[in-house]
């Protein structure tokens, strides 16, 4: 129980109404260790209840011995936060905390209508919450009067300095009365924060609730090594395996957010995006969708997600490695709040494992290294969840029982149960097949050892072989995609399995040619596979699968010569006006779809893929210096300074030729104009 004698009566009543039975460590520390009129420098981890903590700390200054505040006029307290979302959350928290004390609150944040904010300030407010830039703007315009300020709170002070708000903060603090209280809350206290505190605080009391040995004890840290170009598939499987009530995925760039949001939405996830390019209304709608359950996954950048508070957030996924210790802890701090357990999963491409280990060590975090969930593991997890579903033990409604009896009159019980299992599976996004390549099994390669990549002068083309199960009685099939269509066994295998309703254990060798691929099916399943593809096709628009009639060789097809008319594959390609493979092919591997459509299953399509493999990342060299080519392009086939024809009437310069005499002033040589140069 909360000791009400240490809390103002109006605030104690608000806490009880809110359901608070106990306080967090930082809130307890504020009440027991902080003098009522002292400046405070508080270190507390993200999600520790800091907003309520500084609300309690403000009470002696704002209320004194009174139970209620007087009529609202010029503000008496100012709270500053780094982002719009955090500022609005702080306002909401302080509103219910001081509701019974009669407090009026107002917000001043970027992205909102400044005229409406000025009208709210004119009506009067006891507490104003805002972002540094907007607050400074109102002060300079005379709309915000700080003459009555008794206390200023800086929430997430370290984040505000990181975002470049130091000048704005100094301006605001200089404009406030000198005898005010200054409360600074920060997850870390680096030297810039210490310097700011020394300048603007008076004999500040330093409080901390962060243990030097443990970071976020309610968070399970997991590191998952993955093949670099399978990060998105791994993230899909992580979300499916955990089935978190709410999850947030952090990306490094806006393009990555857009790309991953599209992938997840097209896989059937209820997902929203949060990035700096969104308007305030769009950001608010996205957060509200997460809070009310309409969305379960939020894909966000670091800056856009700073300070947001999503209740019941169980899972944090780092799609890109955090840039440092603070970023890792701030990201992970979105979960594991108020005694609730959470998981923080770091997706680590194989080449970045050492960097990830250094980052975790620097942050003082012990992470469990674990392989990304496979498709089979997810199916097993789905089965376990289905068998344990509480709906099976709940009493059935009479209407449901009547429907069940009607079904039993037509079908047997086992068939009905199997149908409902399929319905259960259809509502879930399908898992992705991942490459079975354990990092520990790889080991470090010696310099010059190219592993299974072949010699350095092998630039691809011809046939590629995927060594898989070896079958003595295997039957070969032909698929109308090859190197020309950027075919890759990593996404061909799931397509092959889906097309014929087989598992990867029944698929043997995969041989990729220039325009088609041959693959082997176990003899006992080949007839069934052929029947399925004959009846249903490949399941992918524009893709043809048929028996090869050869033993794994690239023989001419029995479909006839080109002179006899277009092949089935070419006809399918002409008909292909819709989307590509429904998720089979990764970025840039759209098969028969137009090559300019880089991501066949995702809309909108960003300019660059979110997670390009390190060896396939686009290299932006920028425009070349010097004159542009004759076609106006500047990026033609000839290198800079070569390959351009001489201007009409002008000799070309060659090595060893006579040099043009230097023009001297007064030589009487008149420079021709462009028109004369003809």
Protein Blocks (a to p, Z undefined) as FASTA:
>chain_A
ZZfklpcfklmmmmmmnopabdcfklmmmmmmmcfkbccdddddehilpmmmmmmmmmmm
mnmmafbdcdddddfbdcddfbfklmmmmmmmmmmmmmmnopacddddehiafklmmmmm
mnopfbdcddfklmmmmmmnopaccklpcbdcdehkllmmmnopmmmmmmmmmmpcfkbc
cddddfbdcfklmmmmmmmpghiacddfbdfkbghjlbccddddddfklmmmmmmmmmmm
nopabdcdddfbfklmmmmmmmmmmnopacddddfkbcfklmmmmmmmmmnopacbdcdd
fklmgoiacehiabdcdfbacfbfklmmmmmmmgoiehiacdddddddfklmmmmmmmmm
mnopacdddddddfklmmmmmmmmmmmpmklmpccdfklmmmmmmmmmmmcfklmmmmmm
mmmmmmpccddddddddfklnopadehiaojnopfklggehiddddddddfkbccdddfb
dfknopafklmmmmmmmmnopafklpccddddfkbccddddfklmmmmmmmmmmnonopg
hiacddekighiacddfebpfknopcfklmmmmmmmbdceeomacghilojacfklmblk
bccddfbdfbdcfklcccdebjaedjddfkonopafbdghihiacdehiacddehiacdd
dddehklpacddfklnZZ
